[in-house]
């Protein structure tokens, strides 16, 4: 069965889980947008953890600056996540001004 889902997170200075793939599921991340609602630039890091490899981290963005009052498409193309894999992110401040939104297609395996 296929199911479309969305997830969001407001980022802080420590990594937050934006999305975690459920058991017995493969997920395709279709869209991932990072928005800066602040009047100052902010640095953002986005990575995924591989549950089948001891939660090894693979960075998709590493302290990339998001301009003030702007957004960026954080993942160009698709990202496939397996059961237990997580998409995580953090910013360089702790001011609740950076938001991440993802759209995911989940497939039962």
VENRA-V428505 format. One record per backbone hydrogen bond with DSSP energy under -1.0 kcal/mol. CO is the residue of the C=O (numbers start at 1). NH is the residue of the N-H. If there is no record, write none. Layout:
{{CO NH} {CO NH}}
//
This chain:
{{1 108} {3 106} {5 104} {7 102} {9 100} {12 91} {16 89} {19 87} {21 84} {24 109} {26 107} {27 81} {28 105} {29 79} {31 103} {32 74} {33 101} {34 72} {35 99} {38 69} {42 66} {43 92} {44 64} {45 90} {46 60} {46 61} {47 88} {48 58} {49 86} {50 53} {50 55} {56 50} {58 48} {61 46} {64 44} {66 42} {67 70} {70 36} {72 34} {79 29} {81 27} {82 85} {85 21} {86 49} {87 18} {87 19} {88 47} {89 16} {90 45} {97 37} {98 11} {99 35} {100 9} {101 33} {102 7} {103 30} {103 31} {104 5} {105 28} {106 3} {107 26}}
//
